[in-house]
Amino acid sequence: MLKSYVERLRSQKPECTVPDFDPNGPLENAKVLFLLMKPGTRGAGETNVVSLTANDDQTARNMRELFAEAGLEARDILLWNVCPWYNGIRKTTSNEVMDGLEALSELLDLLPDLETVVLVGNHAHTAEGMFSSKGMKVIKTAHPSPMVRNINPAMYAAIAPAWEEAVK
């Protein structure tokens, strides 16, 4: 089901890249979804998968470190993006976010066991109402980017404790 979903997203915007879900994750059986902004360069090009273990950019390294601190296992978490289309290194537009939110509502129908959503970063925070209106546990955190880590250490330090709540 998720493979067909990704194929539909690719056909909607053939000029963009849509990476696959991590095949080592829970896929349709996910109870916890981590929603980020958009695919990174590595996930969209080198590995073509949204994954903490397959990708080795700085954000993925930070997330692996935070997962370890929070006691989370990458194989138990479904990762995805509020804007699933990789548009290069330019900023994501508000129209792309709106398109992503529409596509996200379709994804929810494919995840019958979903209980908790962790909205990672401001773009992902825009999806809060979609999940809270369905009675799901919603956790909002900062994005674990190198910029947040270096510029706002207190904000970065609050991420792992919040993520611990995802599996409680």
Buried (B, 14 or more C-beta within 10 A) or exposed (E): EBEEBBEEBBEBBEEBBBBBBBEEBBBBEBBBBBBBBBBBEBBBEBBBBBBBBBBEBEBBBBBBBBBEBBEBEBEBBBBBBBBBBBBEEEEBEEEBBEBBBEBBEEBBEBBEEBBBBBBBBEBBBBBBEBBEEEEBBBBBBBBBBEEBBEEEEEBBEEBBEBBBEBBE
